[in-house]
């Protein structure tokens, strides 16, 4: 038959629920830190790519607007009706 002494010895050898909860908390914290640290460089690269993309879009928008103004001036000078866009 199992005695209280045997149970005490078993508790010393095996992890208790509290021990497992403490381990789980520590592991969760470590994993979260590792994930955050591994995501930081990815976020930095994405931010840089977004900045570059925004610059390209602004440049193309500016070029398109400038070209449209030039076409409008040519149409006006040649007295051409504007082409209907779809």
HELIX and SHEET records of a PDB file:
HELIX    1   1 UNK A    4  UNK A   13  1                                  10    
HELIX    2   2 UNK A   17  UNK A   77  1                                  61    
END                                                                             
